[in-house]
Amino acid sequence: MSTAHPSYLIAAISNAGQAPESSYRTLQNAAACPSAPYGEMFKLEVPSLMVGTLDSLMTLSDDLGKTDSLIESIVRKVEKSSMELAGKKATELTVGGVPATRYIQQFAWDYAKYPNRRPLKELVTLISSGVAAIDEELKQLSNSYGEKQSAMQDAKRKKGGNLLTVDLNDVLDDKIMSNLNIHDTEYLKTVFVGVPKAAKENFEKEVYVLGGELVGYGGPDWTMNQAGLGKSATNFGQLVDRHGKKGSPVVPGSLQKVLEDGESVLYTVTVLRSMYEAGYYEGDEFIPGTQIDLLEAFAKVLREKRYMVRENFTYDPAQQGKAAMVLEQLQVEVDNMRSGLTRWCKTHYGEAFVAWMHIKVIRVFVESVLRYGLPVDFTAVLYKVVSGKESLLVNALDKKFGAEKGKEEEDVDDDEEYHDFVLIKFDP
């Protein structure tokens, strides 16, 4: 982005029966002339708006301050998003094709977009709802762009990562798979496990006892007493303590080393897929048994040990190279979304800024009518403040248009800046 925008002050005074040109010269001589060089002054067109009732104006005055701040925050959001998207290539955003400063200094009310004969409350609602729609659209577009970026980063991680994260279809082939003993049956499942190289030795030592509390191997040993097979009701069903003896779901001797790189090692290990807990009777009603998913429980045990279970992986030679294609496609989509969102920001920054400026002008109108009464007769100007001289400019206006300092002013809350004329700050 280019240099920051200058600061502005909008001031309005009552014409008090004199010609507007006279009020304009008075405002210029007060703070924007050789003897008071605190800013450059521009006329500010304030259209004839519908006044309504005094009560409605007072209520609107309070609401306008909040609306002003809300619209400003949305303008800043769009501006920030544009800067972040463009990075070092960022250029100054424009309003209707011109720099914001020129738009402010040459402001003209948009009667086609904001009809001045509509009730003020409706007009403010029209302006604020339009900007709220911009804010909502920005949120949706930013979320979509963020999700696409995350997907691309995940694809990069999978493509360029080690054996803990890489797409296994990109590192395995038919030759490697033919040397592995892979099971995928009703009872057994062979899973791939990535292990950091530093943990290789420890993993190989403990693999057959991992998840040692998961499987119940208890019950009668029929190999030792085949004569009693099925004779005693205490030897089967819910009366058997399956968890009297526990162990790991890993099939003994099933560990196979598959691949190794500089950071990690890939293994396969075969585990019991599930375990059945027997059903039982409650009175005459049979409560069916439950199937416990041992794969999920075992994967959790491994994750707690910092071993990476490659869950849901199925070798498919047709998928080789797909990760690179997916990454390339995601990169194209991210670039297109960035370009589209950048164009969107450039367009909608101008729309939001126009709305903001119109709210400022409505504030000037409302505050001037409340302060100077009816009929509407005031002159408003815009000061482009010389850097570092805002306080001098305000003091000069206070000196020219302010009442004598007295007790009433002393009673004003210190946190509330009060002036004897309408003064609104504008920091675009």
MIMAR-932771 format. One record per residue (C-alpha): residue in one letter; residue number from 1; x, y, z. Coordinates in nm, 3 decimals, m for minus. Example, Ala and Ser with C-alpha at 12.3 -4.5 7.8 and 13.67 -1.06 7.14 Angstrom:
// residues 2
[r A, 1, [1.230, m0.450, 0.780]],
[r S, 2, [1.367, m0.106, 0.714]],
END
This chain:
// residues 428
[r M, 1, [0.000, 0.000, 0.000]],
[r S, 2, [0.101, 0.358, m0.050]],
[r T, 3, [0.133, 0.613, 0.226]],
[r A, 4, [m0.147, 0.645, 0.480]],
[r H, 5, [m0.442, 0.870, 0.411]],
[r P, 6, [m0.440, 1.220, 0.566]],
[r S, 7, [m0.674, 1.305, 0.850]],
[r Y, 8, [m0.984, 1.516, 0.794]],
[r L, 9, [m1.216, 1.727, 1.007]],
[r I, 10, [m1.570, 1.817, 0.902]],
[r A, 11, [m1.697, 2.142, 1.053]],
[r A, 12, [m2.035, 2.313, 1.021]],
[r I, 13, [m2.153, 2.652, 1.146]],
[r S, 14, [m2.485, 2.834, 1.130]],
[r N, 15, [m2.517, 3.091, 0.855]],
[r A, 16, [m2.711, 3.309, 1.100]],
[r G, 17, [m2.893, 3.477, 0.811]],
[r Q, 18, [m2.581, 3.558, 0.613]],
[r A, 19, [m2.488, 3.416, 0.273]],
[r P, 20, [m2.320, 3.071, 0.273]],
[r E, 21, [m2.019, 3.226, 0.093]],
[r S, 22, [m1.963, 3.451, 0.393]],
[r S, 23, [m1.966, 3.154, 0.632]],
[r Y, 24, [m1.728, 2.972, 0.401]],
[r R, 25, [m1.478, 3.261, 0.411]],
[r T, 26, [m1.508, 3.280, 0.788]],
[r L, 27, [m1.429, 2.908, 0.822]],
[r Q, 28, [m1.136, 2.945, 0.585]],
[r N, 29, [m0.990, 3.245, 0.768]],
[r A, 30, [m1.025, 3.063, 1.100]],
[r A, 31, [m0.798, 2.766, 1.024]],
[r A, 32, [m0.697, 2.737, 0.657]],
[r C, 33, [m0.528, 3.061, 0.559]],
[r P, 34, [m0.170, 3.200, 0.568]],
[r S, 35, [m0.217, 3.330, 0.922]],
[r A, 36, [m0.366, 2.996, 1.039]],
[r P, 37, [m0.207, 2.732, 0.811]],
[r Y, 38, [m0.344, 2.425, 0.984]],
[r G, 39, [m0.524, 2.259, 0.695]],
[r E, 40, [m0.653, 2.277, 0.341]],
[r M, 41, [m1.026, 2.349, 0.319]],
[r F, 42, [m1.289, 2.214, 0.077]],
[r K, 43, [m1.659, 2.285, 0.045]],
[r L, 44, [m1.876, 1.994, 0.155]],
[r E, 45, [m2.207, 1.939, m0.021]],
[r V, 46, [m2.478, 1.845, 0.227]],
[r P, 47, [m2.807, 1.776, 0.047]],
[r S, 48, [m3.149, 1.881, 0.165]],
[r L, 49, [m3.259, 1.580, 0.368]],
[r M, 50, [m3.591, 1.506, 0.540]],
[r V, 51, [m3.581, 1.641, 0.893]],
[r G, 52, [m3.867, 1.453, 1.060]],
[r T, 53, [m3.930, 1.517, 1.429]],
[r L, 54, [m3.689, 1.642, 1.690]],
[r D, 55, [m3.721, 1.318, 1.889]],
[r S, 56, [m3.642, 1.109, 1.581]],
[r L, 57, [m3.335, 1.324, 1.509]],
[r M, 58, [m3.205, 1.286, 1.865]],
[r T, 59, [m3.249, 0.908, 1.851]],
[r L, 60, [m3.087, 0.895, 1.508]],
[r S, 61, [m2.795, 1.105, 1.632]],
[r D, 62, [m2.707, 0.838, 1.890]],
[r D, 63, [m2.744, 0.556, 1.635]],
[r L, 64, [m2.539, 0.732, 1.370]],
[r G, 65, [m2.224, 0.726, 1.584]],
[r K, 66, [m2.251, 0.347, 1.616]],
[r T, 67, [m2.332, 0.306, 1.245]],
[r D, 68, [m2.032, 0.523, 1.156]],
[r S, 69, [m1.798, 0.304, 1.365]],
[r L, 70, [m1.947, m0.018, 1.229]],
[r I, 71, [m1.909, 0.087, 0.865]],
[r E, 72, [m1.555, 0.207, 0.934]],
[r S, 73, [m1.464, m0.136, 1.075]],
[r I, 74, [m1.595, m0.304, 0.758]],
[r V, 75, [m1.400, m0.065, 0.536]],
[r R, 76, [m1.087, m0.154, 0.736]],
[r K, 77, [m1.158, m0.527, 0.701]],
[r V, 78, [m1.185, m0.503, 0.323]],
[r E, 79, [m0.871, m0.291, 0.309]],
[r K, 80, [m0.678, m0.533, 0.531]],
[r S, 81, [m0.791, m0.834, 0.328]],
[r S, 82, [m0.679, m0.665, 0.008]],
[r M, 83, [m0.336, m0.589, 0.153]],
[r E, 84, [m0.288, m0.943, 0.280]],
[r L, 85, [m0.389, m1.092, m0.055]],
[r A, 86, [m0.167, m0.864, m0.262]],
[r G, 87, [0.135, m0.869, m0.030]],
[r K, 88, [0.425, m0.670, m0.172]],
[r K, 89, [0.225, m0.606, m0.490]],
[r A, 90, [m0.037, m0.409, m0.298]],
[r T, 91, [m0.153, m0.083, m0.455]],
[r E, 92, [m0.374, 0.191, m0.319]],
[r L, 93, [m0.743, 0.106, m0.329]],
[r T, 94, [m0.968, 0.350, m0.509]],
[r V, 95, [m1.322, 0.482, m0.473]],
[r G, 96, [m1.504, 0.497, m0.802]],
[r G, 97, [m1.173, 0.481, m0.985]],
[r V, 98, [m1.009, 0.771, m0.797]],
[r P, 99, [m0.798, 0.779, m0.477]],
[r A, 100, [m1.002, 0.798, m0.157]],
[r T, 101, [m0.859, 1.141, m0.076]],
[r R, 102, [m0.978, 1.285, m0.408]],
[r Y, 103, [m1.323, 1.130, m0.360]],
[r I, 104, [m1.351, 1.287, m0.015]],
[r Q, 105, [m1.235, 1.630, m0.130]],
[r Q, 106, [m1.462, 1.628, m0.437]],
[r F, 107, [m1.756, 1.457, m0.267]],
[r A, 108, [m2.094, 1.475, m0.436]],
[r W, 109, [m2.406, 1.310, m0.295]],
[r D, 110, [m2.522, 1.006, m0.493]],
[r Y, 111, [m2.889, 1.091, m0.536]],
[r A, 112, [m2.959, 0.785, m0.754]],
[r K, 113, [m2.827, 0.539, m0.497]],
[r Y, 114, [m2.936, 0.725, m0.182]],
[r P, 115, [m3.254, 0.930, m0.255]],
[r N, 116, [m3.246, 1.236, m0.032]],
[r R, 117, [m3.625, 1.254, 0.002]],
[r R, 118, [m3.652, 0.926, 0.187]],
[r P, 119, [m3.699, 0.944, 0.566]],
[r L, 120, [m3.359, 0.968, 0.735]],
[r K, 121, [m3.401, 0.649, 0.934]],
[r E, 122, [m3.482, 0.455, 0.615]],
[r L, 123, [m3.187, 0.615, 0.439]],
[r V, 124, [m2.946, 0.514, 0.716]],
[r T, 125, [m3.089, 0.160, 0.717]],
[r L, 126, [m3.045, 0.141, 0.338]],
[r I, 127, [m2.681, 0.245, 0.366]],
[r S, 128, [m2.591, 0.028, 0.665]],
[r S, 129, [m2.767, m0.285, 0.532]],
[r G, 130, [m2.572, m0.256, 0.206]],
[r V, 131, [m2.243, m0.246, 0.394]],
[r A, 132, [m2.353, m0.531, 0.624]],
[r A, 133, [m2.410, m0.743, 0.311]],
[r I, 134, [m2.053, m0.663, 0.200]],
[r D, 135, [m1.924, m0.772, 0.542]],
[r E, 136, [m2.115, m1.102, 0.527]],
[r E, 137, [m1.995, m1.175, 0.174]],
[r L, 138, [m1.636, m1.100, 0.275]],
[r K, 139, [m1.665, m1.350, 0.563]],
[r Q, 140, [m1.796, m1.621, 0.332]],
[r L, 141, [m1.534, m1.560, 0.062]],
[r S, 142, [m1.251, m1.541, 0.317]],
[r N, 143, [m1.363, m1.865, 0.482]],
[r S, 144, [m1.379, m2.044, 0.146]],
[r Y, 145, [m1.036, m1.912, 0.052]],
[r G, 146, [m0.893, m2.013, 0.390]],
[r E, 147, [m1.033, m2.365, 0.359]],
[r K, 148, [m0.887, m2.400, 0.010]],
[r Q, 149, [m0.549, m2.278, 0.137]],
[r S, 150, [m0.560, m2.531, 0.421]],
[r A, 151, [m0.640, m2.809, 0.174]],
[r M, 152, [m0.344, m2.704, m0.040]],
[r Q, 153, [m0.108, m2.697, 0.260]],
[r D, 154, [m0.232, m3.040, 0.364]],
[r A, 155, [m0.170, m3.169, 0.010]],
[r K, 156, [0.182, m3.023, 0.016]],
[r R, 157, [0.247, m3.190, 0.349]],
[r K, 158, [0.126, m3.525, 0.221]],
[r K, 159, [0.323, m3.502, m0.101]],
[r G, 160, [0.651, m3.377, 0.040]],
[r G, 161, [0.638, m3.525, 0.388]],
[r N, 162, [0.805, m3.827, 0.541]],
[r L, 163, [0.651, m4.172, 0.586]],
[r L, 164, [0.438, m4.038, 0.872]],
[r T, 165, [0.242, m3.809, 0.643]],
[r V, 166, [0.312, m3.881, 0.275]],
[r D, 167, [0.043, m4.037, 0.056]],
[r L, 168, [0.148, m4.403, 0.071]],
[r N, 169, [0.025, m4.469, m0.282]],
[r D, 170, [0.307, m4.240, m0.396]],
[r V, 171, [0.581, m4.445, m0.223]],
[r L, 172, [0.452, m4.802, m0.249]],
[r D, 173, [0.448, m5.011, m0.565]],
[r D, 174, [0.350, m5.363, m0.674]],
[r K, 175, [0.696, m5.504, m0.597]],
[r I, 176, [0.692, m5.379, m0.238]],
[r M, 177, [0.334, m5.491, m0.183]],
[r S, 178, [0.402, m5.841, m0.322]],
[r N, 179, [0.655, m5.898, m0.043]],
[r L, 180, [0.410, m5.807, 0.230]],
[r N, 181, [0.163, m6.035, 0.403]],
[r I, 182, [m0.159, m5.830, 0.398]],
[r H, 183, [m0.479, m5.941, 0.572]],
[r D, 184, [m0.820, m5.782, 0.535]],
[r T, 185, [m1.078, m6.029, 0.660]],
[r E, 186, [m1.374, m6.039, 0.894]],
[r Y, 187, [m1.142, m6.097, 1.189]],
[r L, 188, [m0.799, m5.959, 1.092]],
[r K, 189, [m0.674, m5.632, 0.948]],
[r T, 190, [m0.319, m5.535, 0.847]],
[r V, 191, [m0.249, m5.167, 0.919]],
[r F, 192, [0.040, m4.943, 0.816]],
[r V, 193, [0.220, m4.760, 1.097]],
[r G, 194, [0.470, m4.473, 1.056]],
[r V, 195, [0.729, m4.446, 1.332]],
[r P, 196, [0.985, m4.167, 1.386]],
[r K, 197, [1.332, m4.306, 1.333]],
[r A, 198, [1.436, m4.221, 1.688]],
[r A, 199, [1.155, m4.444, 1.819]],
[r K, 200, [1.223, m4.736, 1.584]],
[r E, 201, [1.399, m4.961, 1.837]],
[r N, 202, [1.145, m4.895, 2.110]],
[r F, 203, [0.851, m4.964, 1.876]],
[r E, 204, [0.992, m5.299, 1.766]],
[r K, 205, [1.040, m5.402, 2.129]],
[r E, 206, [0.691, m5.310, 2.251]],
[r V, 207, [0.472, m5.365, 1.947]],
[r Y, 208, [0.325, m5.695, 2.068]],
[r V, 209, [0.220, m5.555, 2.404]],
[r L, 210, [0.072, m5.229, 2.276]],
[r G, 211, [m0.293, m5.204, 2.374]],
[r G, 212, [m0.245, m5.477, 2.631]],
[r E, 213, [m0.570, m5.383, 2.806]],
[r L, 214, [m0.788, m5.387, 2.495]],
[r V, 215, [m0.867, m5.756, 2.436]],
[r G, 216, [m1.017, m6.005, 2.677]],
[r Y, 217, [m0.867, m6.351, 2.633]],
[r G, 218, [m1.019, m6.501, 2.950]],
[r G, 219, [m1.251, m6.804, 2.973]],
[r P, 220, [m1.223, m7.181, 3.012]],
[r D, 221, [m0.924, m7.347, 2.847]],
[r W, 222, [m1.092, m7.633, 2.660]],
[r T, 223, [m0.753, m7.764, 2.544]],
[r M, 224, [m0.682, m7.864, 2.904]],
[r N, 225, [m1.029, m8.012, 2.978]],
[r Q, 226, [m1.194, m8.121, 2.658]],
[r A, 227, [m1.414, m8.367, 2.851]],
[r G, 228, [m1.602, m8.077, 3.008]],
[r L, 229, [m1.659, m7.894, 2.679]],
[r G, 230, [m2.002, m7.731, 2.691]],
[r K, 231, [m2.126, m7.927, 2.996]],
[r S, 232, [m2.128, m7.656, 3.260]],
[r A, 233, [m2.345, m7.346, 3.222]],
[r T, 234, [m2.076, m7.152, 3.401]],
[r N, 235, [m1.834, m7.200, 3.115]],
[r F, 236, [m1.988, m6.987, 2.841]],
[r G, 237, [m2.182, m6.669, 2.759]],
[r Q, 238, [m2.210, m6.387, 3.005]],
[r L, 239, [m2.096, m6.614, 3.288]],
[r V, 240, [m1.746, m6.626, 3.143]],
[r D, 241, [m1.507, m6.350, 3.255]],
[r R, 242, [m1.355, m6.264, 2.918]],
[r H, 243, [m1.144, m5.989, 3.077]],
[r G, 244, [m0.997, m6.212, 3.342]],
[r K, 245, [m0.701, m6.232, 3.109]],
[r K, 246, [m0.615, m5.936, 2.888]],
[r G, 247, [m0.374, m5.878, 2.603]],
[r S, 248, [m0.283, m5.686, 2.291]],
[r P, 249, [m0.481, m5.719, 1.967]],
[r V, 250, [m0.154, m5.749, 1.770]],
[r V, 251, [m0.107, m6.090, 1.603]],
[r P, 252, [0.224, m6.239, 1.722]],
[r G, 253, [0.494, m6.236, 1.455]],
[r S, 254, [0.299, m6.009, 1.221]],
[r L, 255, [0.533, m5.707, 1.230]],
[r Q, 256, [0.688, m5.629, 0.888]],
[r K, 257, [0.922, m5.344, 0.798]],
[r V, 258, [0.817, m5.186, 0.469]],
[r L, 259, [1.025, m4.874, 0.399]],
[r E, 260, [1.267, m4.638, 0.569]],
[r D, 261, [1.371, m4.280, 0.493]],
[r G, 262, [1.590, m4.028, 0.670]],
[r E, 263, [1.328, m3.942, 0.931]],
[r S, 264, [1.091, m4.234, 0.971]],
[r V, 265, [1.018, m4.603, 0.923]],
[r L, 266, [0.702, m4.759, 0.781]],
[r Y, 267, [0.577, m5.092, 0.921]],
[r T, 268, [0.277, m5.315, 0.880]],
[r V, 269, [0.125, m5.504, 1.168]],
[r T, 270, [m0.179, m5.731, 1.174]],
[r V, 271, [m0.435, m5.686, 1.450]],
[r L, 272, [m0.769, m5.833, 1.554]],
[r R, 273, [m1.042, m5.627, 1.385]],
[r S, 274, [m1.298, m5.652, 1.663]],
[r M, 275, [m1.410, m5.838, 1.974]],
[r Y, 276, [m1.756, m5.965, 2.064]],
[r E, 277, [m1.899, m5.915, 2.411]],
[r A, 278, [m2.158, m6.188, 2.476]],
[r G, 279, [m2.525, m6.107, 2.510]],
[r Y, 280, [m2.727, m6.190, 2.819]],
[r Y, 281, [m3.080, m6.233, 2.951]],
[r E, 282, [m3.268, m5.989, 3.170]],
[r G, 283, [m3.555, m6.210, 3.284]],
[r D, 284, [m3.702, m6.347, 2.966]],
[r E, 285, [m3.558, m6.071, 2.746]],
[r F, 286, [m3.230, m6.135, 2.561]],
[r I, 287, [m2.996, m5.837, 2.540]],
[r P, 288, [m2.780, m5.878, 2.228]],
[r G, 289, [m2.404, m5.869, 2.261]],
[r T, 290, [m2.191, m5.582, 2.132]],
[r Q, 291, [m1.909, m5.568, 1.884]],
[r I, 292, [m1.610, m5.366, 2.003]],
[r D, 293, [m1.402, m5.197, 1.729]],
[r L, 294, [m1.044, m5.289, 1.821]],
[r L, 295, [m0.893, m5.106, 1.521]],
[r E, 296, [m1.008, m4.767, 1.646]],
[r A, 297, [m0.900, m4.839, 2.004]],
[r F, 298, [m0.560, m4.968, 1.890]],
[r A, 299, [m0.506, m4.663, 1.668]],
[r K, 300, [m0.573, m4.439, 1.968]],
[r V, 301, [m0.309, m4.626, 2.173]],
[r L, 302, [m0.054, m4.578, 1.894]],
[r R, 303, [m0.130, m4.208, 1.856]],
[r E, 304, [m0.074, m4.160, 2.228]],
[r K, 305, [0.269, m4.315, 2.177]],
[r R, 306, [0.340, m4.073, 1.888]],
[r Y, 307, [0.318, m4.351, 1.632]],
[r M, 308, [0.123, m4.260, 1.319]],
[r V, 309, [m0.142, m4.511, 1.214]],
[r R, 310, [m0.220, m4.473, 0.844]],
[r E, 311, [m0.589, m4.539, 0.894]],
[r N, 312, [m0.823, m4.606, 0.603]],
[r F, 313, [m0.531, m4.660, 0.365]],
[r T, 314, [m0.588, m4.904, 0.080]],
[r Y, 315, [m0.318, m4.964, m0.175]],
[r D, 316, [m0.428, m4.864, m0.524]],
[r P, 317, [m0.162, m4.845, m0.799]],
[r A, 318, [m0.400, m4.633, m1.006]],
[r Q, 319, [m0.366, m4.360, m0.742]],
[r Q, 320, [0.010, m4.321, m0.788]],
[r G, 321, [0.094, m3.963, m0.881]],
[r K, 322, [m0.254, m3.848, m0.785]],
[r A, 323, [m0.121, m3.640, m0.495]],
[r A, 324, [0.086, m3.431, m0.735]],
[r M, 325, [m0.216, m3.380, m0.960]],
[r V, 326, [m0.435, m3.286, m0.663]],
[r L, 327, [m0.174, m3.039, m0.540]],
[r E, 328, [m0.142, m2.882, m0.884]],
[r Q, 329, [m0.519, m2.846, m0.913]],
[r L, 330, [m0.545, m2.697, m0.565]],
[r Q, 331, [m0.271, m2.447, m0.648]],
[r V, 332, [m0.465, m2.335, m0.955]],
[r E, 333, [m0.785, m2.305, m0.750]],
[r V, 334, [m0.611, m2.107, m0.473]],
[r D, 335, [m0.454, m1.869, m0.728]],
[r N, 336, [m0.790, m1.816, m0.899]],
[r M, 337, [m0.965, m1.756, m0.566]],
[r R, 338, [m0.694, m1.510, m0.460]],
[r S, 339, [m0.730, m1.316, m0.786]],
[r G, 340, [m1.108, m1.319, m0.757]],
[r L, 341, [m1.106, m1.209, m0.394]],
[r T, 342, [m0.854, m0.935, m0.471]],
[r R, 343, [m1.082, m0.798, m0.745]],
[r W, 344, [m1.379, m0.829, m0.508]],
[r C, 345, [m1.196, m0.624, m0.242]],
[r K, 346, [m1.107, m0.351, m0.490]],
[r T, 347, [m1.469, m0.320, m0.601]],
[r H, 348, [m1.636, m0.344, m0.261]],
[r Y, 349, [m1.385, m0.122, m0.083]],
[r G, 350, [m1.514, 0.162, m0.299]],
[r E, 351, [m1.877, 0.071, m0.226]],
[r A, 352, [m1.818, 0.056, 0.150]],
[r F, 353, [m1.620, 0.380, 0.145]],
[r V, 354, [m1.896, 0.563, m0.045]],
[r A, 355, [m2.145, 0.442, 0.217]],
[r W, 356, [m1.913, 0.559, 0.496]],
[r M, 357, [m1.880, 0.907, 0.346]],
[r H, 358, [m2.257, 0.940, 0.307]],
[r I, 359, [m2.306, 0.846, 0.672]],
[r K, 360, [m2.057, 1.118, 0.769]],
[r V, 361, [m2.258, 1.372, 0.569]],
[r I, 362, [m2.585, 1.257, 0.727]],
[r R, 363, [m2.423, 1.301, 1.069]],
[r V, 364, [m2.327, 1.657, 0.977]],
[r F, 365, [m2.685, 1.729, 0.870]],
[r V, 366, [m2.844, 1.579, 1.182]],
[r E, 367, [m2.601, 1.742, 1.425]],
[r S, 368, [m2.637, 2.079, 1.252]],
[r V, 369, [m3.018, 2.071, 1.262]],
[r L, 370, [m3.013, 1.969, 1.630]],
[r R, 371, [m2.767, 2.246, 1.714]],
[r Y, 372, [m2.886, 2.532, 1.490]],
[r G, 373, [m3.256, 2.448, 1.456]],
[r L, 374, [m3.495, 2.514, 1.170]],
[r P, 375, [m3.509, 2.627, 0.901]],
[r V, 376, [m3.202, 2.437, 0.784]],
[r D, 377, [m2.935, 2.701, 0.729]],
[r F, 378, [m2.573, 2.605, 0.783]],
[r T, 379, [m2.245, 2.575, 0.594]],
[r A, 380, [m2.023, 2.267, 0.614]],
[r V, 381, [m1.661, 2.236, 0.508]],
[r L, 382, [m1.395, 1.969, 0.504]],
[r Y, 383, [m1.049, 2.037, 0.643]],
[r K, 384, [m0.758, 1.826, 0.523]],
[r V, 385, [m0.542, 1.851, 0.832]],
[r V, 386, [m0.173, 1.934, 0.801]],
[r S, 387, [0.019, 1.648, 0.964]],
[r G, 388, [0.064, 1.704, 1.336]],
[r K, 389, [m0.154, 2.016, 1.347]],
[r E, 390, [m0.498, 1.875, 1.426]],
[r S, 391, [m0.503, 2.014, 1.780]],
[r L, 392, [m0.395, 2.357, 1.651]],
[r L, 393, [m0.673, 2.351, 1.393]],
[r V, 394, [m0.936, 2.254, 1.652]],
[r N, 395, [m0.810, 2.520, 1.892]],
[r A, 396, [m0.830, 2.781, 1.617]],
[r L, 397, [m1.192, 2.687, 1.544]],
[r D, 398, [m1.275, 2.690, 1.915]],
[r K, 399, [m1.121, 3.035, 1.946]],
[r K, 400, [m1.322, 3.167, 1.650]],
[r F, 401, [m1.658, 3.002, 1.710]],
[r G, 402, [m1.652, 2.899, 2.075]],
[r A, 403, [m1.837, 3.074, 2.354]],
[r E, 404, [m1.658, 3.223, 2.652]],
[r K, 405, [m1.523, 2.958, 2.887]],
[r G, 406, [m1.741, 2.937, 3.192]],
[r K, 407, [m1.888, 2.719, 3.458]],
[r E, 408, [m2.118, 2.537, 3.217]],
[r E, 409, [m1.824, 2.410, 3.018]],
[r E, 410, [m1.639, 2.313, 3.334]],
[r D, 411, [m1.931, 2.087, 3.423]],
[r V, 412, [m1.898, 1.891, 3.098]],
[r D, 413, [m1.765, 1.537, 3.143]],
[r D, 414, [m1.388, 1.536, 3.081]],
[r D, 415, [m1.425, 1.229, 2.855]],
[r E, 416, [m1.666, 1.413, 2.624]],
[r E, 417, [m1.511, 1.659, 2.379]],
[r Y, 418, [m1.747, 1.951, 2.338]],
[r H, 419, [m1.742, 2.236, 2.084]],
[r D, 420, [m1.978, 2.528, 2.017]],
[r F, 421, [m2.006, 2.419, 1.653]],
[r V, 422, [m2.045, 2.088, 1.472]],
[r L, 423, [m1.714, 1.902, 1.442]],
[r I, 424, [m1.674, 1.543, 1.318]],
[r K, 425, [m1.341, 1.367, 1.273]],
[r F, 426, [m1.277, 1.154, 0.966]],
[r D, 427, [m0.968, 0.931, 0.946]],
[r P, 428, [m1.003, 0.734, 0.619]],
END
